[in-house]
């Protein structure tokens, strides 16, 4: 067995130490063993090896087998910290790759990319033998790695979200779109990502209003959005007229929710087909809230059919035939809302995989925040942070 000479210290070469070191830097167990076995074989006839030589040997083996990888200083025989503590004004907590990658995803990166950055940052801290790191240092490291490995816009959005978390002003995210495009799925996932405490659907608002207002008093309120015209006008061919009448009524409840959230300084995500910009007057909220509207769409009828079938499998009370029989009306409403969103400059996202859609939505909302005066003032050092209310 070869002995590693490191200054005055002599340490026996042990594969297990090298395997453990490489696994901490994102290598799989098999990859780490492959490198360690190759190093053992290369040292099989050596009695001793100096620090620079063993580092050069292992570095060459890794590059030969796996290309350019983040491998730290390769001083695998030194004991590394078993844990890292993140210190912040509100208290300390153990470093967590999961928590850090969650916050990095706010920049718009995909989950695997965010987790890779968290892994690399942890490896750097371990290489530096750091047992403690401040929250600010961790944020600075994250910005550094985002700038180095991705477009600088990701770093800018990450910084924006860190600033927003300190501003005393709520964020109101509005997710519009026709039936079946995935609004609610996105709303729940985005709320989890952005740590937004409230999620509300316009269908929930409509249901509450239906309990208070009878069909005789408000006929447009009771049927589905794509069937409202028949209840209002007795005319199935006036899809948009019936939908607009229903949206006008529901928008009263939407404005009530927004007003309450502003009063309580509590952020919210609202999703629904009824979120028409011409009915909500979003500009009137500009001083009291950060408004971030976006619209989801599906490309064609086949995509809708697949989505309705998928939804029916998890929600039997929403059978696909109920929606497919009104697909032409749903597509007509989508076209109308698309035109309205385009006219008001609202971003339109094509529904894709859930992870891709969450990342795209986070980017859209982040860029909207980036344009806000309060955010820019703090980023430029000209504003004051305020502690967000609970």
GIFEN-V307140 format. One line per field, one symbol per residue. ss: DSSP state (H for helix, E for strand, L for the rest). phi: phi as a letter, one per 40 degrees, with the letter a starting at -180 (. if undefined). psi: psi as a letter, one per 40 degrees, with the letter a starting at -180 (. if undefined). A space follows every 10 residues. Layout:
BEGIN
ss = ???
phi = ???
psi = ???
END
This chain:
BEGIN
ss = LLEEEELLEE EELLHHHHHH HHHHLLLLHH HHHHHHHHHH HHLLLLLEEE HHHHHHHHHH HHHHHHLLLL LLLLLLLLLL LLLLEEEELL EEEELLHHHH HHHHHHHLLL HHHHHHHHHH HHHHHHHLLL LEEEHHHHHH HHHHHHHHHL LHHHHHHHHH HHHHLLLLLE EEEEEELLLL LLHHHHHHHH HHHHLLLEEE EHHHHHHHHH HHLLLLLLHH HHLLHHHHHH HHHLLLLLHH HHHHHHHHHH HHHHHHHHHH HHHHLLLEEE EELLLLHHHH LHHHHLLLEE EEEEEEELLL HHHHHHHHHH HHHHLLLLLH HHHHLLHHHH HHHHHHHHHH HHHLLLEEEE LLLHHHHHHH HHHHHHHHHH LLHHHHHHHL LLLLLLLLLL
phi = .cbccbgccb bccbddccdc dcccbgcccc cccccccccd ccbdbccaac dcccccccdc cccccbgcbc bgcgcccccc dcabbcbacc hbaccbcccc cccccdchcc dccccccccc ccccccdcfc bbaccccccc cccdccccba cdcccccccc cccdcbccac bbcbbcicdg chccdcdccc ccccfccbbb bccccccccc ccbccccbcc ccccdcbccc ccbgbccbdc cccccccccc cccccccccc ccccfbcabb biccccdccb fccccdcbac cbcabbabca ccccdccccc cccbbdcbcc cccccbcccc cccdcccdcc ccccgccbbc cbcdcccccc cccccccccc cccccccccc gbbbcbcccc
psi = hihhhgbeih hhhhdddddd dddefeiidd dddddddddd ddedehdihi dddddddddd dddddeahih eaeegeeihi ieihhhhide iiiihhdddd ddddddeeii dddddddddd dddddddefh eihidddddd ddddddddei iddddddddd ddddeeighi hhhhhiiihe efdddddddd dddefhehhh iddddddddd ddhidddgde ddiideeddd ddefheefdd dddddddddd dddddddddd dddefhiihh iieeghdeee gddeeddeih hgiihiiidi dddddddddd dddegdegid ddddefdddd dddddddddd dddefhihhh haiddddddd dddddddddd ehddddddde eeihiihhi.
END
